[in-house]
């Protein structure tokens, strides 16, 4: 079992930045990908960014490339999502997820085994 706890959400003005954290505990994450998804009201959950725990390779959705950065701190078992140049359309509930890495699974939320409770990010105009 893996437990994931997100933090760092809140209210931010358009153009601002926010860093989300996802602390993992439980079994080793070495074969996992850790990803960030978000879900806005009335919309489907969408993939934002992911990082392979072993090796640190990163992946991004086209919509956030150049604005969001995913990173990890292995010593703290924590994954981060640095979000810059935030816009009102970035308002959503942001989730951290973990899954055993397979190259075809990246953006498919159903392939992830563990999820955090989510942290709300609201961007005001």
Secondary structure as GFF3:
##gff-version 3
##sequence-region A 1 125
A	DSSP	beta_strand	2	7	.	.	.	ID=ss1
A	DSSP	beta_strand	10	13	.	.	.	ID=ss2
A	DSSP	beta_strand	18	26	.	.	.	ID=ss3
A	DSSP	beta_strand	32	39	.	.	.	ID=ss4
A	DSSP	beta_strand	46	52	.	.	.	ID=ss5
A	DSSP	beta_strand	58	60	.	.	.	ID=ss6
A	DSSP	beta_strand	68	73	.	.	.	ID=ss7
A	DSSP	three_ten_helix	74	76	.	.	.	ID=ss8
A	DSSP	beta_strand	78	83	.	.	.	ID=ss9
A	DSSP	three_ten_helix	88	90	.	.	.	ID=ss10
A	DSSP	beta_strand	92	100	.	.	.	ID=ss11
A	DSSP	three_ten_helix	109	111	.	.	.	ID=ss12
A	DSSP	beta_strand	114	115	.	.	.	ID=ss13
A	DSSP	beta_strand	119	124	.	.	.	ID=ss14
###
